[in-house]
Amino acid sequence: MSVPRPVGAADEQRGEEILAVFDTAFGELLAADPAAFRVKFRKMAASAFAFYRGTACLFYYDLERERAATGDTGPFLDERTGRVWIHGDLHAENFGTYMDANGRLIFNVNDFDEAYVGPFTWDLKRLAASLALVGYTKALSDDQITALVEICAGAYRERIHALATGAKNDEVPPFTLDTAAGPLLDALRSARSRTRFGLLDSMTEIREYERRFAAGGGSVELDAATRYKILAAFDGYLETLPESSLHRPDSYRVKDVVGRRGVGIGSAGLPSYNILLEGNSDALENDVVIYMKQAQTPAVSRHITDGAVRDYFQHEGHRTVISQRALQAHADPWLGWTELDGAGQLVAEVSPYAVDLDWSDLDDPEEISAVVADLGRATATMHASADDESGHSLVPFSTERAIDAAIAADEDGFGALLVDFAHSYGARARADHQIFVDLFRNGRLG
């Protein structure tokens, strides 16, 4: 006979906190689509890291509570470094490949659904804690985990300093097929081996000499009224594409539209659609698939009180796109926004060239260390992209110079801050995961 895990008063109190944070973050979406959240929660139950991935809301709740308790915004933060473009959900699995607007395959940070304006250290703390969870999963010692976080912090600091002091692009190049190594190069090569035709073949079929979405695989047939609304929203999306886009689809014809199920941990319950477009010729292999999904409220935004930031965005779709364009150099030329039923929508290509960093075969500590250093450099490059030169007035100063100056004031303390946080919050996330599993399996989550 199984014996229930003893639950102490501290666990019960933390469980109530988790329930309250989840209700704020997910309540409306969970009520609208409980089945999607059952899938999300089962995925989160699989491991402490999966739980951490799905709980940015809890992470920022804890940061805000710590800030309120100490009355201190934290070291390395001032009126500039506390107000920069940040990714918002930076963890070890949010890195991968993409095809930029210049046709180059790049390895860098991806998935900007949670991006916002806030303290740069929040990104680094979230990444550091995720590294602690990865290290724990791979049975690395506490000293080895400490070394990983120090390597990441050192690489970030080195790259930020190089960018702040005017290093040329060829001295700090992006991670491409020519410059990447190890697992990053493997991901880029895997992305290069993929084709748009292969993607089309997996999602569509030819019926009566025309390409259409195939049934099954998570696709959902739409009624005529819904299709009409999506087509109207598509017309609005076209107006948001930058003139610099290489492939403006103004003349492209919509061939088919379907609803989508089976979205990831972060997008459970959010309506999503795929749109099949006629390519730039009569050849069927030139067709393009884009997606339109309802953008979510970023978890970090609930803890940023700056009205100028909040008022800068028309809606969450606009916020996601503007943030991604700021943080990602030469972003997807299909990236745009629109509205559907009054809700902001994110629109982008379903790209065949998106490959996430694969941690499953990364077990050698030296190889992990090399990857972690690259993640630190990629994060610095992302932060440096989003400043007064990114074309947006919300952050009207050089991000890299501001961050470089803040870290220079306490070089040793920078790494120590991230190491301490990684260990403490990694332990907190592991304990929270067990509390969450008990809440879920006992029917406490919705």
C-alpha positions in Angstrom: 0.0 0.0 0.0 1.4 3.4 -0.9 2.0 6.0 1.8 1.0 9.6 1.1 3.8 12.1 1.3 3.7 14.1 4.5 2.6 17.6 4.0 3.8 20.3 6.4 2.4 23.7 7.1 5.0 25.4 4.9 4.1 23.2 2.0 0.4 23.9 2.5 1.0 27.7 2.6 3.2 27.5 -0.5 0.5 25.4 -2.2 -2.0 28.2 -1.5 0.4 30.7 -3.0 0.8 28.6 -6.1 -2.9 28.3 -6.5 -3.4 32.0 -6.2 -0.7 32.9 -8.7 -2.1 30.3 -11.2 -5.5 31.7 -10.8 -4.3 35.2 -11.7 -2.2 34.0 -14.6 -4.3 31.2 -16.1 -7.8 31.6 -14.5 -9.7 32.9 -17.6 -7.9 30.7 -20.1 -8.3 27.6 -17.9 -12.0 28.2 -17.5 -12.3 28.6 -21.3 -10.3 25.4 -22.2 -9.7 23.1 -19.2 -8.7 20.2 -21.5 -5.7 22.2 -22.8 -4.6 23.0 -19.3 -4.9 19.3 -18.2 -2.3 18.6 -21.0 -0.2 21.6 -20.0 -0.2 20.5 -16.3 0.7 16.9 -17.1 3.6 18.1 -19.1 4.7 20.3 -16.2 4.4 17.4 -13.8 7.0 15.4 -15.8 10.0 17.2 -14.2 11.1 20.2 -12.1 12.5 21.8 -15.3 9.2 21.3 -17.1 7.4 22.9 -14.2 9.8 25.8 -14.1 9.3 26.4 -17.9 5.6 26.7 -17.3 5.7 29.0 -14.3 7.2 32.3 -15.2 4.3 33.8 -13.4 5.4 32.1 -10.1 9.0 33.2 -10.7 8.2 36.9 -11.0 5.8 36.7 -8.1 8.7 35.4 -6.0 11.0 38.1 -7.3 8.5 40.8 -6.5 7.8 39.5 -3.1 11.6 39.5 -2.4 11.8 43.1 -3.6 8.9 44.1 -1.4 10.4 42.4 1.6 13.8 44.1 1.2 12.6 47.4 -0.2 15.5 47.1 -2.7 15.4 46.8 -6.4 18.6 44.8 -6.3 22.2 45.2 -7.2 23.3 46.3 -10.7 20.0 48.1 -11.3 19.5 51.8 -11.8 17.1 54.0 -13.9 18.6 52.5 -17.1 19.5 48.9 -16.4 16.2 48.4 -14.6 14.4 49.5 -17.8 15.7 47.6 -20.8 14.1 45.2 -23.3 14.2 41.7 -21.7 13.2 38.3 -23.0 11.0 37.6 -20.0 11.2 33.8 -20.0 14.9 33.1 -20.5 15.8 29.5 -19.7 18.1 26.9 -21.0 15.6 25.5 -23.5 14.6 28.8 -25.1 17.6 28.9 -27.4 17.6 27.6 -31.0 17.9 28.4 -34.7 16.0 30.7 -37.0 16.3 32.0 -40.6 16.9 35.7 -40.4 15.6 38.3 -42.9 18.9 38.1 -44.7 18.5 34.4 -45.4 21.2 33.4 -42.8 20.7 30.6 -40.3 21.3 32.0 -36.8 21.5 30.3 -33.4 20.3 32.6 -30.6 17.5 33.1 -28.1 14.0 32.3 -29.4 10.3 32.4 -28.2 9.6 36.0 -27.3 6.0 35.6 -26.1 7.0 36.9 -22.6 9.2 39.8 -23.7 8.8 43.1 -22.1 10.8 46.0 -20.6 12.3 45.5 -17.1 15.5 44.8 -15.1 18.2 43.0 -17.1 19.1 40.9 -14.1 15.7 39.2 -14.2 16.6 37.5 -17.5 19.9 36.4 -16.1 18.5 35.1 -12.8 15.8 33.1 -14.7 18.6 31.6 -16.9 20.9 30.9 -14.0 18.1 29.0 -12.1 17.3 26.9 -15.2 21.0 26.0 -15.4 20.9 24.8 -11.8 17.8 22.6 -12.7 19.6 21.2 -15.8 22.7 20.4 -13.7 20.6 18.7 -11.0 18.8 16.6 -13.6 22.2 15.5 -15.0 23.4 14.7 -11.4 26.1 17.4 -11.4 27.5 18.4 -8.0 26.8 21.7 -6.4 30.3 22.8 -7.2 29.8 21.8 -10.9 26.6 23.8 -11.0 28.3 26.8 -9.4 31.0 26.5 -12.1 28.4 26.4 -14.9 26.7 29.6 -13.6 30.0 31.4 -13.2 31.0 30.4 -16.8 27.6 31.7 -18.1 28.0 35.0 -16.1 31.6 35.4 -17.2 30.8 34.9 -20.9 27.8 37.3 -20.7 30.0 39.9 -19.0 32.8 39.5 -21.5 30.5 39.8 -24.5 28.6 42.8 -23.1 31.9 44.6 -22.5 33.1 43.9 -26.0 29.9 45.3 -27.5 30.0 48.3 -25.1 33.5 49.2 -26.1 32.8 49.3 -29.8 33.9 45.9 -31.0 33.2 45.4 -34.7 30.7 42.8 -35.9 33.5 40.5 -37.1 35.0 40.5 -33.6 31.7 39.4 -32.0 29.9 37.5 -34.8 26.5 35.8 -34.4 26.4 32.1 -34.1 26.1 30.9 -37.7 27.2 27.8 -39.7 30.6 29.5 -40.1 31.2 30.5 -36.5 29.3 28.0 -34.2 30.7 24.8 -32.8 29.5 21.7 -30.9 25.8 21.3 -30.2 25.1 24.8 -31.5 26.6 23.9 -34.9 24.7 20.6 -34.8 21.4 22.5 -34.4 22.3 24.8 -37.3 23.2 21.9 -39.5 19.9 20.1 -38.6 18.0 23.3 -39.5 19.8 23.6 -42.8 18.9 20.0 -43.8 15.2 20.9 -43.5 13.2 22.3 -46.4 10.0 24.3 -46.8 8.7 21.5 -49.1 9.2 19.0 -46.2 7.2 21.2 -43.9 4.4 21.5 -46.5 4.4 17.8 -47.0 3.9 17.2 -43.3 1.0 19.6 -43.0 -0.8 19.7 -46.3 -1.9 17.6 -49.3 -2.8 18.1 -52.9 -6.5 18.0 -53.7 -7.8 18.6 -57.2 -4.5 20.2 -58.3 -4.4 22.6 -55.3 -2.7 22.5 -52.0 -4.9 22.4 -48.9 -4.3 21.6 -45.2 -4.5 17.9 -44.4 -7.0 16.6 -41.9 -5.9 15.4 -38.5 -2.6 16.2 -36.8 -4.2 18.8 -34.6 -6.0 20.8 -37.3 -9.6 21.9 -36.8 -12.1 22.7 -39.5 -13.5 26.2 -39.2 -17.0 27.5 -40.0 -17.5 30.2 -42.6 -18.0 33.0 -40.1 -14.7 32.2 -38.3 -12.9 32.0 -41.6 -14.2 35.4 -42.6 -13.0 37.0 -39.4 -9.5 35.5 -39.8 -9.3 36.7 -43.4 -10.2 40.2 -42.2 -7.6 40.0 -39.5 -5.1 38.8 -42.1 -5.7 42.0 -44.1 -4.9 44.0 -41.0 -1.7 42.0 -40.4 -0.4 43.0 -43.8 -0.3 46.6 -42.8 2.1 45.9 -39.9 4.9 44.3 -42.0 8.0 46.5 -42.3 8.9 47.8 -45.7 12.3 46.1 -45.4 10.7 42.6 -45.4 12.2 40.6 -48.2 8.9 38.7 -48.9 6.0 41.0 -48.4 2.9 38.8 -49.0 0.6 41.7 -50.0 -0.3 39.9 -53.3 -0.3 36.4 -51.9 -3.6 34.6 -51.9 -5.0 32.8 -48.8 -5.6 29.2 -50.0 -6.8 27.6 -46.7 -7.2 28.3 -43.0 -7.5 25.8 -40.1 -7.7 26.0 -36.3 -4.9 24.4 -34.3 -4.7 22.2 -31.2 -1.7 20.8 -29.4 0.2 24.0 -28.6 3.1 24.0 -26.1 3.4 24.4 -22.4 3.4 28.2 -22.6 0.5 28.7 -25.0 -2.2 26.4 -23.5 -5.7 27.6 -24.1 -4.7 30.4 -26.5 -6.7 30.3 -29.8 -4.4 29.6 -32.8 -4.8 29.3 -36.5 -2.7 28.2 -39.5 -3.0 30.1 -42.8 -1.8 28.6 -46.1 -0.6 31.2 -48.6 0.0 31.0 -52.4 3.7 31.4 -53.0 5.4 33.8 -55.4 4.8 31.5 -58.4 2.3 28.9 -59.6 4.6 26.1 -58.3 3.0 24.4 -55.3 6.3 24.0 -53.5 6.5 27.8 -53.0 3.4 27.9 -50.7 4.0 29.4 -47.2 2.3 28.6 -43.9 2.0 31.3 -41.3 0.3 31.1 -37.9 -1.9 33.5 -36.1 -2.3 33.1 -32.3 -3.7 35.1 -29.5 -0.9 36.8 -27.7 -0.7 36.4 -23.9 -0.1 38.8 -21.1 3.5 38.5 -20.1 4.1 37.3 -16.6 6.7 40.0 -15.9 4.3 42.8 -16.9 2.2 42.2 -13.7 5.2 43.4 -11.7 6.3 46.4 -13.8 4.5 49.6 -12.7 5.9 51.9 -15.3 2.9 53.4 -17.1 5.0 54.5 -20.1 5.9 50.9 -20.8 2.3 49.7 -20.5 0.9 52.5 -22.7 3.5 52.0 -25.4 1.7 48.9 -26.7 -1.6 48.7 -28.6 -2.2 45.2 -27.3 -0.3 42.0 -26.5 0.2 41.1 -30.2 1.8 44.4 -30.9 3.9 44.1 -27.7 5.2 40.7 -28.7 6.2 41.7 -32.2 7.8 45.1 -31.2 9.7 43.3 -28.4 10.9 40.5 -30.7 12.0 43.0 -33.4 14.0 44.9 -30.7 15.6 41.8 -29.2 16.3 39.8 -32.4 18.5 41.3 -35.1 17.0 40.8 -38.6 13.8 39.1 -37.3 11.5 37.0 -39.4 10.2 39.1 -42.3 6.7 37.5 -41.8 6.5 38.8 -38.2 3.5 41.1 -37.6 0.4 41.6 -35.5 -3.3 42.0 -35.9 -6.6 41.8 -33.9 -9.2 39.1 -33.9 -12.4 39.5 -31.8 -10.8 42.4 -30.0 -7.7 40.4 -28.9 -4.2 41.1 -30.0 -2.7 38.4 -32.3 0.9 37.4 -33.1 1.5 36.4 -36.7 4.7 34.7 -38.0 5.8 32.0 -40.4 5.7 28.3 -39.4 9.3 28.0 -40.2 11.0 24.7 -41.2 14.3 26.1 -40.0 13.4 26.3 -36.3 15.5 23.7 -34.3 15.8 24.0 -30.5 19.0 23.2 -28.6 18.8 19.5 -27.7 19.9 18.9 -24.1 19.1 15.2 -24.1 22.5 14.0 -25.3 24.5 16.7 -23.4 26.0 14.9 -20.5 29.8 15.6 -20.6 30.5 18.4 -18.1 33.1 20.0 -20.4 30.7 20.1 -23.4 27.9 21.4 -21.1 30.3 24.2 -20.0 31.1 25.2 -23.6 27.4 25.4 -24.4 26.6 27.4 -21.3 29.3 29.9 -22.2 27.7 30.3 -25.6 24.3 30.8 -24.0 25.8 33.6 -22.0 27.2 35.3 -25.1 23.9 34.9 -27.0 22.0 36.5 -24.1 24.4 39.5 -24.1 24.0 39.8 -27.9 20.2 39.9 -27.4 20.3 42.5 -24.7 22.7 44.7 -26.7 20.4 44.5 -29.8 17.6 46.2 -28.0 18.5 49.9 -27.4 18.5 53.3 -29.0 19.6 51.8 -32.3 16.7 49.3 -32.6 14.3 51.8 -33.9 12.1 52.1 -30.8 11.9 55.1 -28.4 11.0 53.1 -25.3 14.7 52.4 -24.4 16.5 55.6 -25.7 20.0 54.7 -24.6 22.8 52.1 -25.3 21.8 49.0 -23.3 25.2 47.4 -23.6 27.0 50.5 -22.2 24.6 50.9 -19.3 24.9 47.2 -18.4 28.7 47.2 -18.8 29.0 50.2 -16.4 26.7 48.6 -13.8 28.7 45.3 -13.8 32.0 47.1 -13.8 31.2 48.6 -10.4 31.2 45.1 -8.8 32.8 42.5 -11.1 33.0 39.7 -8.5 29.6 40.4 -7.1 27.9 39.9 -10.5 28.8 36.2 -10.7 28.2 35.6 -7.0 24.7 37.1 -7.3 23.7 34.7 -10.1 25.3 31.7 -8.4 23.5 32.3 -5.1 20.2 32.8 -6.9 20.7 29.7 -9.1 21.1 27.4 -6.1 18.4 28.9 -3.9 15.7 29.2 -6.6 16.7 25.9 -8.2 15.9 24.3 -4.8 12.7 26.3 -4.5 11.6 25.1 -8.0 12.3 21.5 -7.1 10.2 21.7 -4.0 7.5 23.6 -5.8 7.3 20.9 -8.4 6.5 18.3 -5.8 3.8 20.6 -4.2 2.4 21.2 -7.7 2.2 17.5 -8.5 0.3 16.9 -5.3 -2.1 19.7 -6.0 -2.7 18.5 -9.5 -3.2 14.8 -8.8 -5.6 15.7 -6.0 -7.8 17.9 -8.1 -6.9 21.2 -6.7 -6.0 22.9 -10.0 -9.2 24.0 -11.6 
